[in-house]
Amino acid sequence: PGSSVATQFMPPSIFGYTEGLTWYDYNPDEAKKILEEEGVLPGFKTTITYRDVVRGYLPNPGVVAQDIQAQLADIGVEAEIVVMESGAFLDAADRGEIDGFHMLGWGADYPDATNFLDFHFGPGASAQFGEGFPDIWEALQQGATRALPEERQPFYDTANELIKQHVPMIPVAHGGNGAAFKADVEGAYASDIGAEQFALMNPGGRDTFVWLQNGEPAGLYCADESDGEALRACEQVMQSLLAYEPGTGDVVASLATEWTANDDLTEWVFKLREGVKFHNGATLDANDVVLSYVVQWDASHPLHVGRDGSFTYFPGLFGAFLNAPE
């Protein structure tokens, strides 16, 4: 499907979307009246910050920034457009250091509300949207700790309503995405989560596979990156316990051969594939799996050092660091 105007943060194709929920109507006259009543106008100045890169969710950031700038000018708000380098922009956004408005988006890592809502609005989320809201945290915690979709959905409905109430962000659009290949590339496919596996493709018998993307990865310590340009590179050299079947959303075995979970989905047991070797000849075992989580969780671990040290995925999805700095 193509792009669509967003009525909430959750995209309609992902579990956790609230049917019938809409955003506030566009009403510049009422907006100007409120700002005047609150003493913000006249004379209010702000900024609109973005990174000049193309993404499926924001293919023309400069054009969008100018359009928002013009709409703000119509109600008496003067907005300066600020363009930042991509990596510096993401780091500053994570630390909550960007004043005024900033434009950013999100591409799914997996098709569930926790990837969208917990990561951005949960108690372990970065400072991008401020200090957070405990009532949203409570709804997300309830939704994440239940197994059945019909039991989880009401809590995500509540969270989506609260996001509209608190307005930590303004949703603009849900962008469509795609990938194009030369006609002679065998096994080509487009991943809806940006995780194409190039090793499964044959570039027409050539010994070099050339992939053009929107920018260079900011870094390749994958646990400390959150941008798709870095994560696509990581997908080529990292394997997980489970994976998605290429071209589908079906969960399949990867480094694990089989797995079980209790009814509450709070305890999981994985059986590892035997004979898996690292490049240095060492054999994969359970300690390696545990270590991959520990270096993200424990902020005091000697390997908890990436490009900028934010490791935003782990607290965003699991809540907090161990031995977090003061």
C-alpha positions in Angstrom: 0.0 0.0 0.0 1.0 3.6 -0.5 1.4 6.4 2.0 -1.5 7.7 4.1 -2.3 10.6 6.3 -1.7 9.6 10.0 -4.5 9.8 12.5 -2.4 8.4 15.3 1.1 7.3 16.0 0.4 3.6 15.3 0.2 2.6 11.6 -3.1 0.8 10.7 -1.1 -2.3 9.5 0.4 -3.0 12.9 -1.2 -4.6 15.9 -2.1 -1.9 18.5 -3.7 0.5 16.1 -7.0 2.0 17.4 -9.9 1.8 15.0 -11.8 5.1 14.8 -9.3 7.2 16.6 -8.6 10.5 14.8 -6.2 13.4 15.5 -7.3 16.9 16.1 -8.9 18.8 13.2 -6.8 21.5 11.5 -8.0 24.8 12.8 -5.5 27.7 12.5 -7.9 30.3 13.8 -8.5 28.4 17.0 -4.8 27.7 17.3 -3.9 31.4 17.0 -6.6 32.3 19.5 -5.3 29.9 22.1 -1.7 31.1 21.7 -2.8 34.7 22.1 -4.8 33.8 25.2 -1.8 32.1 26.7 0.4 35.0 26.0 2.6 33.2 23.5 1.7 35.5 20.7 2.8 37.9 19.4 6.5 37.5 18.9 6.9 33.7 19.4 9.9 32.2 17.6 10.9 28.5 17.3 12.8 26.1 15.1 12.1 23.2 12.8 15.0 20.8 12.8 15.6 17.8 10.5 18.3 15.7 8.8 18.5 16.0 5.1 18.1 12.3 4.2 15.4 10.4 2.3 13.3 8.0 4.3 10.1 6.1 3.4 8.3 8.0 6.1 9.8 11.4 5.1 11.0 11.3 1.5 11.2 15.1 1.1 12.0 16.6 4.5 12.9 20.0 3.2 9.6 20.5 1.4 7.7 19.3 4.5 9.7 21.6 6.7 8.9 24.6 4.5 5.2 23.7 4.4 5.1 23.5 8.3 7.0 26.8 8.5 4.5 28.5 6.2 1.5 27.1 8.3 3.1 28.4 11.5 3.7 31.8 9.9 0.0 31.9 9.1 -0.8 32.0 12.8 2.0 34.4 13.7 4.7 31.9 14.7 8.2 32.5 13.2 10.0 29.2 12.7 13.7 28.9 11.6 14.6 25.8 9.6 17.7 24.0 10.9 19.4 21.1 9.0 21.7 18.7 10.9 24.0 15.9 10.0 22.1 12.6 10.3 24.1 10.9 13.1 24.4 14.1 15.2 20.6 14.7 14.7 19.7 11.2 15.9 22.0 11.5 18.9 20.6 14.9 19.9 17.0 13.7 19.5 17.7 10.7 21.7 19.1 13.0 24.4 16.2 15.5 24.2 18.6 18.3 23.1 16.7 19.6 20.1 14.7 22.7 20.9 11.5 23.6 19.1 10.0 21.1 16.5 12.0 18.3 14.9 10.9 15.9 12.2 11.6 12.2 12.5 9.9 8.9 11.9 10.1 5.2 12.5 10.2 2.0 10.5 9.0 -1.3 12.1 11.5 -3.7 13.5 8.8 -6.2 14.1 5.0 -6.0 13.7 3.7 -5.2 17.2 2.7 -2.2 19.3 5.6 -2.6 21.6 8.0 -1.7 18.9 6.2 1.6 18.2 4.7 2.6 21.5 7.0 1.2 24.2 10.1 2.3 22.4 8.9 5.9 22.1 6.6 6.4 25.0 7.4 3.7 27.6 9.3 4.3 30.9 12.6 3.4 29.2 12.2 5.5 26.1 14.7 8.1 25.2 14.3 11.8 26.0 13.1 12.5 22.4 9.6 13.3 23.6 10.5 14.7 27.0 10.2 13.0 30.4 7.2 10.8 29.6 3.8 10.3 31.1 3.1 7.7 33.8 -0.4 7.1 32.7 0.9 6.0 29.2 3.5 3.9 30.9 0.8 2.1 32.9 -1.3 1.3 29.8 1.8 0.0 27.9 2.9 -2.2 30.8 -0.5 -3.8 31.0 -0.6 -4.4 27.3 2.9 -5.8 27.1 2.4 -8.3 30.0 -0.6 -10.1 28.4 -0.4 -12.8 25.8 -3.8 -12.7 23.9 -4.3 -9.9 21.4 -7.9 -9.4 22.5 -6.7 -8.8 26.1 -3.9 -6.5 25.0 -5.8 -4.2 22.5 -7.9 -2.3 25.1 -4.6 -1.1 26.8 -3.2 0.1 23.5 -6.5 1.9 22.8 -6.0 3.7 26.1 -2.3 4.5 25.3 -3.2 5.9 21.9 -5.9 8.1 23.4 -3.5 9.3 26.1 -0.9 10.2 23.4 -3.5 12.3 21.7 -4.4 13.9 25.0 -0.8 14.7 26.0 0.5 15.5 22.5 4.2 14.6 22.9 4.3 14.5 19.1 2.1 15.3 16.1 1.6 12.4 13.6 1.9 13.5 9.9 1.9 10.4 7.7 2.5 6.7 7.4 4.9 6.2 4.5 4.9 3.4 2.0 8.2 1.8 1.2 9.7 -0.4 -1.5 12.9 -1.7 -3.1 14.1 -1.9 -6.7 16.5 -4.4 -8.2 18.1 -5.1 -11.6 16.0 -7.5 -13.5 18.7 -10.2 -13.5 19.0 -10.4 -9.7 17.7 -13.8 -8.6 15.9 -14.1 -5.3 15.3 -10.4 -5.0 12.5 -9.3 -2.6 11.5 -6.2 -0.6 11.3 -6.5 3.2 8.6 -4.5 4.9 10.9 -4.0 7.9 14.0 -3.0 5.8 15.8 -6.3 6.4 16.6 -7.7 3.0 19.1 -10.6 3.2 21.5 -10.0 0.3 23.2 -13.5 0.8 20.0 -15.0 -0.5 20.3 -13.1 -3.8 22.4 -13.8 -6.9 23.3 -10.6 -8.7 23.1 -11.9 -12.2 26.3 -14.1 -11.7 28.4 -11.1 -10.9 30.8 -11.4 -7.9 29.8 -8.0 -6.5 26.4 -7.0 -5.1 25.9 -3.2 -5.2 23.2 -1.8 -2.9 22.3 1.9 -3.0 20.6 3.3 0.1 19.8 6.8 1.4 23.0 7.3 3.4 26.0 5.7 5.1 25.5 3.9 8.5 26.4 6.2 11.4 28.1 3.2 13.1 28.2 -0.5 13.1 28.1 -1.5 16.8 24.6 -2.6 16.1 23.2 -2.6 19.6 24.0 1.1 19.8 22.4 2.1 16.6 18.7 2.9 15.8 18.7 4.1 12.2 17.8 1.9 9.3 20.9 2.6 7.3 23.0 1.0 10.1 20.5 -1.7 10.9 20.3 -2.9 7.3 24.1 -3.4 7.3 23.8 -5.2 10.6 21.2 -7.6 9.2 23.8 -8.9 6.8 26.4 -9.9 9.4 24.3 -10.7 12.5 22.0 -13.6 13.2 19.3 -13.8 15.8 17.6 -16.7 17.6 14.5 -16.3 15.5 14.0 -14.5 12.2 11.3 -13.7 9.6 10.9 -15.8 6.5 12.2 -13.6 3.6 9.3 -11.6 2.1 6.8 -12.5 4.8 6.1 -11.9 8.5 6.3 -15.5 9.4 8.6 -16.3 12.3 11.1 -19.0 11.5 14.1 -20.6 13.2 17.6 -19.0 12.8 20.2 -19.7 15.5 17.5 -21.5 17.5 16.1 -24.7 16.1 13.1 -24.9 18.4 11.6 -22.8 21.2 8.8 -22.9 23.9 7.2 -20.3 26.1 4.9 -20.4 29.1 1.3 -19.2 28.8 2.1 -15.7 30.0 5.0 -15.4 27.5 7.3 -14.4 30.4 9.7 -17.4 30.2 11.2 -18.7 26.9 13.4 -21.7 26.3 15.5 -21.9 23.1 17.5 -24.9 21.7 20.5 -23.6 19.8 21.6 -24.8 16.4 24.7 -27.0 16.8 28.0 -26.4 15.1 27.6 -22.7 14.5 31.0 -21.0 14.4 32.1 -17.4 14.8 34.7 -16.0 12.4 37.4 -16.7 15.0 36.5 -20.4 15.1 34.8 -20.3 18.4 31.5 -22.3 18.7 28.3 -20.6 19.6 26.8 -21.5 23.0 24.3 -20.2 25.5 26.8 -17.9 27.1 27.1 -16.0 23.9 23.4 -15.5 23.8 23.4 -14.2 27.3 26.4 -12.0 26.7 24.6 -10.3 23.8 21.9 -9.1 26.2 24.2 -8.3 29.1 26.4 -5.9 27.1 23.3 -3.9 26.3 21.6 -4.2 29.7 24.6 -3.6 32.0 25.8 0.0 31.5 29.0 -0.8 33.5 30.0 -3.7 31.2 33.3 -3.0 29.4 31.6 -3.8 26.1 28.8 -1.4 26.7 30.6 1.2 24.6 29.2 2.0 21.1 29.3 5.0 18.9 27.6 7.3 21.3 26.7 4.9 24.2 22.9 5.5 24.2 21.9 1.9 23.4 18.3 3.3 23.0 16.8 0.0 21.9 17.4 -1.9 25.2 15.7 0.5 27.7 13.1 1.4 25.1 12.0 -2.2 24.9 13.0 -3.6 28.3 12.6 -0.6 30.6 16.0 0.3 32.1 19.7 -0.4 32.3 21.5 -2.3 35.0 24.1 -0.1 36.8 22.8 3.0 34.9 24.9 6.1 35.4 23.6 8.7 37.8 
